[in-house]
Amino acid sequence: MKRPDNLTTKIFLDGGDPNETREIIALLGFLDGQTTNPSLVAKNPLFQECSNGDTACTDDDLWRAYKEIVTEISPLVPESVSIEVYADKDTKAESMIEKGLELNTWIPNAHIKLPITTEGLKAASALTEQGLKVNMTLCFTQDQAAAVYAATKTANPGDVYLSPFVGRLDDRNEDGMSYVKNVVKMFKDSDHHVSPLVASVRSLEHFMYSLSLGADIVTAPGSILREWAEAGMPVPDSSYEYDAGELVAFDYQEKNLEEDWQNFDLSHELTDKGIERFAADWNNLLK
């Protein structure tokens, strides 16, 4: 197979196994990028070596294994590999900046993943001013999306990814894809330094609707990309009908993207829970 001629959305794999990356490239005939998560290092041989030993794994063990994974993936995908900093509710911007600068030296096509919090946006602003690329995760509201845009105005097109999490909104009986539609609409006439990256994709329908909306990027697990390949890699147009069932749709909100980013409301329960979950997953690997 090869990339469909009418496909404008970039396709990323959400995963941390370089062998799966190679498999998906062979299956689709292409792959633009990959999003990763530090908890995936649990499957890395370097981590397994210390995990099965007499002493607990250290932070250094985890980061060394994570580096090995993304270093292997990086040359396989031309666009980007997202690498996530450790951040819990108490992590300050200075810590994220320091770690982000280090992670950026690992590979030439890194996007540094940061949470959409006050400290995360301070870090994003500082890092993009230094020319680094970032992926702002755990995005659930238009206010959060607008704040990311406003905080990273010095960035060039493609330097900032914004990751709305579809599946976690669906889990609350809210239509995550209607939120993605609103984000795509909000940025349509912008300078495009922020690229919506549809994340937490749970179904082929999520994936297909993302393509029909013209999202800049969609990241999906290998299982969904295999489904797409088996279907012949169709690319639906804007007439594609997405059935959200009884999920409650989000109303579109007008936002002034030129406002100070600190004027936007960054709070959301799912962002808080996502940060807690990430920190717990990471810390559990040390036990």
Secondary structure, 3 states (H helix, E strand, C coil): CCCCCCCCCEEEEECCCHHHHHHHHHHHCCCCEEECCHHHHHHCHHHHHHHCCCCCCCHHHHHHHHHHHHHHHHHHCCCEEEEECCCCCCCCHHHHHHHHHHHHCCCCCEEEEEECCHHHHHHHHHHHHCCCCEEEEEECCHHHHHHHHHHCCCCCCCCEEEEEEHHHHHCCCECHHHHHHHHHHHHCCCCCCEEEEEECCCCHHHHHHHHHHCCCEEEECHHHHHHHHHCCCCCCCCCCCCCCCCCECCCCCCCCCCCCHHHCCCCCHHHHHHHHHHHHHHHHCCC
